[in-house]
Amino acid sequence: MRPHVELIQQSDLCWHDAELPRGQGKGIKQRNLSYDEEDGSASMRVEFTKAWKRPGGYHHADTEWYVEEGLIRIGDRFLGKGGYWRAPAGLAIPKIEVQAGTRILMFREYGDWGFSVSTKNRSKFVSRGGNTASRAQGELSIVDSTRMEWMPNAYEGDTQRFLKLKLLYLDPASPDDNNTGFVTMVAWAPPGWSDNRLVHHPVFEEGYSLEGDLVYNFGTLDPGTYFFRPAMVKHGHFVAGEDRGWTGFFRLDGSLINWITTEERVIVEGNAVNYDPKTQGPVISGLPVRSRSAGEWDLDGQ
């Protein structure tokens, strides 16, 4: 399983050789934002310092790309900043070409970095639909988010209070799949937007900050900051920057249900055995992974 990461700035992470086999081109590197060593699921930021291309074929994991900067071509489609595509495991996709200087967010679920050059689907994967959670037949999804309109948050009735969304992908889960299909979207909080409640969800939630800034109980989401939050972790009070607001990329492994908590208090009590709590300051257990750019924990403000 993946660890709870809150927050990590991508610039604090080490570069690795990119996990893009069968491709042609050197100088491709990645930073691992989150990694599941049990099943190979991962979230990465990939940088193409030189042009790169790969023939058509199929991935061994459900795979997603989001273009943060630059230009890619998949088949006969060109995707610039804000472009997105997703392919279920085992589905043959067209060749890909990437322009030098391109940066992407890359995600995969329930599989490793394997890629097989082929013009045919791999029946081993497609027989289950090719989707992580759904038994419905998987397809290649290609979206240009810059051509999409912001829509009200469909996950809450009070549409004026919450983020605006662009839905990039929704797993076509059948009714008996219990809404466990994956969801990918871009969210925008207008300048000065605020919500003083705490929320938690029955699904994991991961995000990458694209533009602006958003302050909440775990710190500040500024450009390049990432989090992976398992289900049932409470988070909030949100305040978006007054200048540009905040824009972020989100992924979830099911329908986003907001369970709300108000007037919450966190009380930690106990007897100090072999230390002086007056000199150590406040201590709380269960703090998630955090990178150095996020700074010291403000436990008094939690």
N, C-alpha and C positions, 0 to 999 in steps of 0.2 A: 504494500500500500504506500501511498505518497505521504510524506510528512506535512504537517500544518506549517505553511510558510507565510509569515506576515510581519514584516514586509521585506522584500529583497530588491535592491536596485540592480538592474542587469549589468551596469558598469562595474559592480563589485565582483562579478563572477569571472572565472577563468575561461579562456578560449580553448576549444577542443576542435579536432578535425571533424568536419560535418559528417553526419551519418546519412549520406546520400549515395549509396552504391550504384554502380552501373552508369554513372554520369561521366561526362567529359568536361574537364576544366579543373584548374588547380586554384589554390588559395581560398577555398570555401571553408568557413569556420563557423562554429556555433557556441553559444553559451547555454548551458543547461539550467533552465528556470526551475523545473521540477522533474523528478525521475522516479518511476516505480520499478525497483529492481526485481520484483516478483513476476511481473508480466510484460515488462518492456514499455508500458505507457510512459509518455514523456511530453514535456512542453519545452520548446527551445526557441531561441532567437538566432537566426542564421544570417550571415553576411556573405555576399558574393563579391569578393574584391576583384574578380575577373569574370568574364562571360562564362556561362555554363550551360550545358544541354544534356538531355537524356532521352533515349528512344522510348517509345510507348511500352507499357507493361502494367503489372499490377503490384500493389503494396501488400505486405503481409500483415498490416495493421490498418485500421480505419485512419485516414490521414487527412489533415487540413493544413492549408496555407493561407495566411493573410499578409498582403503586401503592405509593409509599413512605409517603404520608400523604394522607388525604382520602377522596373517594368519587367513583366514576364509574358511569355506566350505559351498557352496550352492549347494544342490543336490549332484552330484558326482564330482563337480568341486572344486578344491582348488585354492585360490587366495591369493598371498602374496603381498608385497609392490608393488604398481602400479596396483593392480587388481581393476576392476570396474564392477559393475552390475547396471542395471536399470530395474524396473518393472512398467508398467502403472497401474493406479488405477484399482482395481477389478480383476486383473489377478492373478490367483492362482500360487504361486511359491513354490519350494521345501523347505524342512526344511533348516535352517541355523545353523551352529555351529561356534563359534568364540573362538580362543585361547586367554588365559590370556595374557595381555600386548599389545593387539592389539589396534591401534588407527585408526579411520576412519573419513572421511568427509561424512556427511549425508545430503541429500537435499530432499525436498518434495515440490510439487507444487499443488496449488488449492485443499487443503484438510488438515485435521488435522492428528494427530499421530495415528489414529485408525487402528487396525489390527484385522482381523477376521480369526480364525483357520478354514480352509476349504480345501477340495480337489477339489472344483469346483469354476469356475469364478463367479463373482457377475455381473449378467446381467445389473444391474443398471448402472455400469460403462462401461462394455465392449461394450454395445450397441452404445456408442459414439466413439468406437475405442480404448478407454483406453489411449489416448494421450492427453496432455494438449492442443495442438493447432491443431492437425490433426484429420481428420475423418478416417484415415487409421487404420487398425486393429493393435493393439499394441502387442508386443512380449516381452519376457524376453531377455534382452541383457546382455551378459557376455563377458568381454574383459580383456586380460592381456596386459597392455600397455608396459611392459618390452619386449615383443616379437614383438612389432611393430617398424617399421622404421620411422624415422623423415621424414616428407614430406614437400615440399615447401609450403609457405602460399598461399593456393588456393584463398584467398580473395583479393590478390593484384597481379598485373602482374609482378612487379619488384621483383622476388623471392629472389634476393640476398640481398635486403635491409631489409627484414622483418623477423619475427620470423619463426621458424620451428614448425610444428604442428603434433600431433597425435590425430586423430579424434576418440573419444570414442563412441559418440552417435550422430545421426542425425535423428530427428523426420521425419518419412516418409510422409511429408506433400504432399498432392495432389496439382496439379498446381493452383487450384482455392483457395488455402489456403493462397496465397500471401506471401509465404516463411516465415510464422510465426511459423514454427516448431522449437522446442528447439534444441540447439546444446551444446554438452559437449566435451571438448578437453583439452589436455595438451600442453603447449607452451614452447618453449626453445629459449632463446636469447644467442648466443655464447659470450664468453668473449670479452668485449670491444664494443659490438654492440651498435649502437646509431642511433637515428632518431630525428631530431631537429624540426619536424612538430607537430602541434596540430591536434588531430583527434576527431571526435564525431560520434555517431552511432544512427540509428533509433530504436535500441533495448537496453534493459538493458544489462549490462555486470557485472558479478561478478567474483572475482578471489581470490585465496588463494596461497600465496607464499610457494613453497615447498623447493627449494634449491637456494643458491646464493643470489644475490641482484640486484635490479633494481631501479635506481633513476629517478624520474619524478616530475612534478609540484606539486603533492600533498604530496611528501615525498619519503621515501625509502621502497621498498618492500623487506624485509628480511624474513627469514623463520618464518612461523607462522603468517604473516601479511595478513589481509583480507580487501577486499573492495566490496561494492555493489554500482554500479553506474547506476542511471536511464538513460534512453535514453536522448540524446541531450546534455550531459555534456562534455565539451571539456577537453582533457587531453593530456599530452605530455610534453615535450622533454624527451625522454627516453635514459638512459645510463646504460648498463649492467656492472656488476663488471668485473674487469680484471682477476680475479682468475678463477671462475667457471661459469661465465655468470649468467644466471637466468632461473629457471624453475618454472612454475606456472600452477595451475589448473583453467580452465575457464568454465563458463556457460553463455549462452545467450538465450533469448527468441525469437530468429529469426536469419535470415541471417546477418552475420557481414559485413555491408557496411561501409567503411571508408570514411567519408567526411573530407577533408583536409583543414586546414587553415595555411597559412604562413604569416610571418611578422606581427603577431598579436600584438596589444597593448591594454592594459586594463587601462582605465582612469576613475577615480572616482573623481567627482568635486561636490562642494556644499558649503554652508555656515554653519559654526559651530554656533549653537544657545546657548547652555548652557554648553559647554566644550571647552577646549583648545587643538586643534589638535596637537600643538607642544609638549605637554607633554604626550598625549595619543599615539602618533605614528600613523601609517597607520591603517585604519579601512576599511573593505570591507564586504558587506552583503552576505548572502547566503552560508556561509561556512558549509561544511558537518560535520556529526558526526566524532569525532576523539578521539582516546584513548591516555592515558598519555604517553605511550612508543613512540608515534610518535613525541613528543616534541612540542615546541611552533611553531606557524605558522610563516613562513618566508615570510611575505607579500611583502617585497621588491623584493623577488626573484620569485614571482608568474608570 
